[in-house]
Amino acid sequence: MPNGPKTLTRYTIEEEHRHPGSSGEFSALVNVVATAAKIIANQVTRGAIIGAGAEDESSVSGRLDVLTDEIMVGQTQWSGHLSGLLSEQHATVLPATQRRGKYLLAYDALDGSSNIDVNLPVGSIFSILRAPQEVVDGKAEPADSDFLRPGVEQVCAGFTLYGPATMLVLTTGSGVDGFTLDREIGAFVLTHPRMRIPEDTSGFAINAANERFWERPVRRYVLECLEGVEGPRGRDFNMRWVASLVADTFHILTRGGLYLYPRDTRNRALPGRVSLLYGANPIAFIVEQAGGAATTGHERVMEVPPAQVHQRVPFIFGSRNEVLRIERYHREPDAGKRFDSSLFGTRSLFRTAIHDQRT
């Protein structure tokens, strides 16, 4: 066995060797996606330098959304490993420009792009499916319907995190491994083998500003966490919110926790906010392979039947026992205390002063 760090290239080749008869096409595709991630990382780190001096400098994130999508398409569409691509930036499927490959790629080239303007973490998310054989054989054109399959049919999922270090987290259905970009050699190196999410946690991530729109089961859960050692949970919890799906996912993979972007009442026609095919499904695949769980509150995310390519769903994932608790609360929506006050009503800095004024 060769000495030194295990690069992503070596890792994917070794994975291929475990499957006799493999053509090498899959490992080549993963490395093409990794190359796109390296290019995107370089662009992201330039931040506001991109487009500096242009007439419209109002939105670095908007320019990078377009640019990073162009990078992903430019690196993968011609490679011969894909039959079609799907992303938020395109209304419908993009066909491969060369020969038809065995796979389909759904991706979000720049998740959390609104964080770019304030220099917070962002990333890319991707999901790989097998293409229908008739599409591979050229007997049919790639279509939206080819992507409308539940997450359990994914053959690979991953995300990159562009932070102080550029990370790539990957699963092919046999656990989760994390890689760090070594810029001196220009390669991703295995640094976080066999990542596991603790079953229990004392931390959760949610956008507290949306409290008034939450359904009762989520309000119940958050209230119980905020009551701390005096409440039914019997311990204190920490709350955080980065507004970057990949950043919160990596935090949960390394330290445990629960992420909640639940159904809310703002728009009844839009029950969820996270894209299913190129957001929730790949993250759910990774989380489950790391020992966690992922739910909409009512069903396992990876079993949700997609109805359209840009479908959005509620998304709750993380430490398994907390996810199971949330699911149980959704099955008994009228249980628990009333939750009529502010999130911080029971533990506010101003509670004593307000109480004194009333008495």
N, C-alpha and C positions, 0 to 999 in steps of 0.2 A: 504494500500500500504506500503510495507516495506521501512524503512528508509535506508540511506546510499547510496553509489555510485551504479549506475546501471552497472553491469558487462555484458560482451558480452553474457554469458550464459543466464542470465535473459532476456536480450534484445531479443535474438533469440527465447526463449520460449514464450515470450509475443507476438512476431510476429506470431508464430505458432497458438497461441490461437485466433488470429484474423481471422484465416481461418479454420472453422470447418471441421473436417475430415482429417486434416493434420496428418501424421504418425509420425512426429518428425524426419524423416530421413534427411530433409534439415537442420534443426538447428544443428543436430549432425555433418553433413558434414562441416558446417561453423566452428564449434568449433574444428574439426579435423584440418582444414586448419590453424586456429589460433594457435593451438598447434605447428604445423610445423613452423609457423612464429616465435614463441618464441624460438624454438631450433635454427633456422637460425640466429636470432638476437644475441644469445649467441656466435655463431661461427663468425659472422661478427665482433663483438666487439673485438675478439681476434686478428684480423688482421694478421700481419706478424708472430705471434706466431704459427699459423697453418703451420705445415711442417717445422718449424725451425730446422735446423740441417740436413735436407734432402739434397741429392746430388744436386737436382735442386730446388733452391730457387728463380728462376728468375721471377716467376709470381704467386703472391698470388691470384690475381683475377682468374687465370685459375684454380687453385686448388679449390677455393671457388665456381666457377661455377659448377664444378662436384659435390662437396660435398653438396651444397644446393639443387641441383636437386635430389640427393640420399635421402636427408632428406624429401623432398616433396613426393617423391614416397613411401618412407618407411612408412610415416605417413598416407597416403591416399589410397594406392593401395589395402590394405588388409581390409579396414574398412567396406566393404559391402555396402557403400553408392554410389559407382561409378561403371559404366560399363567400362569406359576407361579414359585414361589420355593422354594429348598431351603437349609436351614442345619442346623448341628449341634444347634441348640436345638429342632428339630422332628423328630419321628419320621418324618414323611412330607411330601409336597409340599403347600405352601400355594397354593391357586388365587388368581388375581387377583380383586379384588372389583368392578372395573368391566368395561369391554369387554376382550376378549382381544387382547393385543398379539402382536407377532412373535417375542418373545424369552423366554428362560428365564434366571433369575438364581440361581446357586449362590454362597453366600458364607459367610465366617466373620467375623462382625461385630467380634470382639475376639480376634484371635490373640495368644497370649502373655499371656493375662489374669492368669496367676499372678504376672507381674511387677508388676502394679499395686500390690500391697501393699508392694513395696520400691522403687517409683518408678523402674522401668526401662522401656525402650521397648516399646510394644505397637503393634498396627495392625489393619487390616481387609484381607481378601482377597476378591476376587470374580471370577467367571467368567460370561461371557455366551454362551449357545447360541441357535440358532434353534429356535423352537417348531415342532412338527409342524403341517402345514397344517390337518389335520382339527381340531386343538385351537384354532388361530386362528379357524377358521370356526365354532366352537361345535358341531361334530359329535361331539366327544369331550371328556371331562374331562381336565385335566392330571393326569398320573400319574407315579409314581416312574420307570417305564420310559422316560419322555421324557428323563430326565437320564442314563440309562445308555448314554452314548456316549463314545468315546475322546477324549482331549484335543485331537487334531488337528482336531476339529470345532468348537472354540471360535472365535467371531468376535471376541472381545475378552476381555482379562484385565487385572487391575490390582490394586494394593494401595495402602493408605495407611499411612504411618508417623507415629505420634504421638510425637514426640521434642521436642528443643529447637525445631525447626520442624515443622510438619505438611506432609508430602510426599505426593504422589499420583504413582504410576508406572503407565504405561498402555501397552498395545500393542493394535493392531487388526490385526496381522499384517504391518505395514510398518515394523518397527523399534520401538524403545522410547524413550519420552519421559517426562521427570520434571518435575513441577510443584510449586511451593511455595505454600502458602497465605499470601497477603498480607492480613493481618487489617485493614489500614487501608482496603482497598477491598472486602474480603469475597470475594475471588476467588482461584482457583488460577491461578498465572502460570507460564508455561514457563521453567524455569531450567536444566534438564538435557536439552537436545535430543540425540537419537541416542546414547543410552547404549550403551557397548560394554564387554564383559568381556574382559580380556586372556586370550590363549590359555594362557599359562603363569602360575604363581603360586608363592609360597613361604609361603602361609598356608592353614590349614584350620581348620574349626570342627567340633568333636565333643564329646559329653558323655563325658569320660574316666572318669566313675564307672561307666559300663556296660562297661568293658573286658572283664570276665570273661565277658560274654554275647556278644561279637562273634564273627562267623564268621572263619575263618582268613584269607580275602583282605583283610578290613578290618584285622585285626591286622597282617598283613604290611605293608600300606600305611603304617599309623601308625608302626610300628617303623622302617621305612626313613626316614620323615620325621624321627623323633626322633634317629636316628643322625647327622643333620646332614652336615657336610662330610666326616666320616670314613666315612660310609655310602655305599650305592650311588647315592644321589641327588646326592651331591657338593656339597650346599649346605644351609644351615641353614633351618629352617622355624619359623614362629610358629603357636601354637595358641590358639584363643579359643572361647568358648561363651557366648552371650547368653541362650539358651533362648527366643528370639523369632525365629520364622521370617522375619518381615518385616524385622527389624533386620539379621539376617545376610544376607538377600537384598540389601538396599540396600548393605551394606558390599561385597558381592561385585560388584555392579553398578558401584560407583564405584572400587574398588581391586583387584578380582580376589580369588580365593580359591576354596576348596572347602568345601561344607557336606555333612556326613554324618550322617544319621539312619538307620543301616543296619538290616537284618534282624538280630534277635538271638535268643537261645535261651531267654529267660525264659518265653515262652508260645508254644508251637508253633502254637497255633490263631490267634495274632495276629502274623503275620509282619512287620507294619509298624506305625508309629505316626502317620504323617501322613495325614490324610484325602485321598483321591484327587480327588474332584470339586470340593471347595472349598478345597483346600490345594495338593497336589502339581501338579495339572494347570494351574491358572492361573500358579503360580510357574514351572513348566517352560516354558510358552508364552512368558513374559517373558524367561526366561533364554536360550532358544534364539533368540529374536528379537534378543537382544543379543550373539549370537555364542558363547554358552556351550552347555553340554549338560546333560541331566538324565536320570538312569537309576535303576532300582531295584537296580542291580548286575548284573542279567541282561537287562533290556530297557529300551528307551526308554519313559520315563514316559508320554508322550502317546499311546503305542500300546497301553497296558494296557487290555484290555476290562473295563469296570466290571461287577461282578456284583451289587452292591447300593449304595444311595445313600450309605451311611455307611462304605463300604469304606476300609480303611487300607493303606498300602503303605510299603515301605522307600523312602527318598528321598535321593539323592546328586546334587548339582548344583554347577555353577560353571565355572571355567576349563576349557575344552574338553579340553586335553591331559591334565589330571589326571583328568577323568571317564573318558576313554578308557583311561587306565592302570588305574583301578579296575575297569572292565569286563573288561579283559584279565586281571587278577588273579582275577576270579570265574570266568573260563574255564579257569584253571589253578590250582585251589584247593589243590593239594598242593605248589606250588612255594614257594620262599623259605625264610628261616630259621624255626626254631621260635620261638614267641613265648609263652614260659611265665612270664615274670617280670612285675613291675609295669610300668605305662607308664613310670614314672620310674626304673626299676631301673638303667638304664645311665647316667643323667645326674642321679642323686639327690644332694641336698646331704649325705646321710648315707652315701653309698656308701663313701667312704674310711674313715670311722670303723668301719663294719661289717666292712670287709675287714681292718682292723688288728686287730679283736678276734678274728677267726677265725685269724689268723696268729700 
